[in-house]
Amino acid sequence: MKLADIKTPALVLELGRLRRNTRRMSARARDAGVKLRPHMKTAKCAQVAQLAVEGSFGGVTVSTLAEAAYFIEQGYRDVTYAVAMVPAGSAHRR
């Protein structure tokens, strides 16, 4: 299959690069003494999340309730919904 044959929208990743980046990300968090909680907004994929949480405690961050439900269905038990909420009407108050 050629890249041009893939229907869009589609997420296309170079697996070797993804693995290198997620390992480096995990190592930096570990070296800094912090827990890594990768954001799954772009990938939205349990297989990518699995690589992203390798070597960490396993929590993920999402932007929608649908993403949260998906990752919970995939077995993730530590899911953070990272969306700022403001009271109705407060955007126009000063």
Backbone torsions as a table, in degrees:
resi	resn	phi	psi	omega
1	MET	NA	137.9	177.1
2	LYS	-97.1	152.8	178.5
3	LEU	-55.5	-38.1	-179.0
4	ALA	-66.0	-18.1	-179.1
5	ASP	-84.0	-10.7	-176.6
6	ILE	-79.2	129.1	178.1
7	LYS	-72.3	143.7	180.0
8	THR	-106.9	156.4	-0.4
9	PRO	-74.6	149.0	179.2
10	ALA	-151.7	146.7	175.0
11	LEU	-96.9	120.1	-180.0
12	VAL	-120.3	122.3	-177.2
13	LEU	-125.5	146.5	172.1
14	GLU	-89.5	110.1	-170.9
15	LEU	-58.0	-42.6	179.3
16	GLY	-61.1	-43.7	179.3
17	ARG	-67.3	-41.8	178.2
18	LEU	-58.9	-46.4	179.4
19	ARG	-62.1	-44.2	178.4
20	ARG	-60.5	-45.9	-178.1
21	ASN	-65.8	-42.2	-179.1
22	THR	-69.8	-36.1	176.9
23	ARG	-65.9	-41.8	178.6
24	ARG	-64.9	-41.3	178.4
25	MET	-61.1	-45.5	179.4
26	SER	-63.8	-42.1	-179.7
27	ALA	-63.9	-42.5	179.6
28	ARG	-63.6	-41.3	177.8
29	ALA	-64.9	-44.4	179.3
30	ARG	-61.1	-45.3	179.4
31	ASP	-63.2	-31.2	179.6
32	ALA	-84.7	-7.6	179.1
33	GLY	74.4	27.7	179.4
34	VAL	-119.2	156.9	176.7
35	LYS	-85.0	130.5	178.5
36	LEU	-86.0	129.7	176.9
37	ARG	-131.5	81.4	-174.8
38	PRO	-62.5	144.7	180.0
39	HIS	-88.5	128.5	-175.3
40	MET	-100.7	17.9	-175.5
41	LYS	-57.7	-43.1	-176.9
42	THR	-82.2	-49.7	-174.7
43	ALA	-71.2	-42.6	180.0
44	LYS	46.8	41.8	-170.8
45	CYS	-143.6	126.1	-178.1
46	ALA	-62.2	-34.3	-179.7
47	GLN	-67.0	-38.7	176.7
48	VAL	-69.5	-40.8	178.2
49	ALA	-60.1	-39.7	179.5
50	GLN	-58.6	-43.3	177.3
51	LEU	-67.9	-38.9	-175.9
52	ALA	-68.8	-29.1	-178.0
53	VAL	-97.7	-2.6	176.7
54	GLU	-55.5	131.7	178.4
55	GLY	80.4	5.7	177.8
56	SER	-125.5	-175.3	-176.4
57	PHE	-76.3	-14.5	171.6
58	GLY	103.6	4.7	178.6
59	GLY	-80.5	149.8	176.6
60	VAL	-127.9	161.5	178.2
61	THR	-118.5	140.5	-179.8
62	VAL	-132.6	166.5	-178.6
63	SER	-111.5	-12.7	-179.5
64	THR	-134.6	159.0	176.9
65	LEU	-67.5	-30.5	176.7
66	ALA	-64.8	-41.4	176.5
67	GLU	-63.4	-42.5	179.1
68	ALA	-59.2	-47.0	179.7
69	ALA	-60.5	-43.3	179.8
70	TYR	-59.5	-49.4	-176.9
71	PHE	-69.2	-33.1	174.7
72	ILE	-64.8	-42.6	177.1
73	GLU	-62.1	-28.6	179.8
74	GLN	-84.4	0.9	174.9
75	GLY	103.2	1.5	177.7
76	TYR	-78.6	129.4	-176.3
77	ARG	-108.4	-11.4	179.7
78	ASP	-118.6	91.7	-174.8
79	VAL	-122.1	124.1	177.6
80	THR	-103.8	129.0	175.9
81	TYR	-92.5	104.6	-171.0
82	ALA	-102.1	73.6	178.6
83	VAL	-133.5	129.7	177.4
84	ALA	-74.8	135.7	178.4
85	MET	-120.6	137.0	178.4
86	VAL	-123.7	149.2	178.3
87	PRO	-61.3	148.1	179.0
88	ALA	-54.5	133.4	175.9
89	GLY	84.1	-9.2	-175.4
90	SER	-75.4	-16.0	-178.7
91	ALA	-65.0	-26.2	-176.9
92	HIS	-102.9	-1.2	177.7
93	ARG	-83.8	151.6	176.2
94	ARG	-125.7	NA	NA
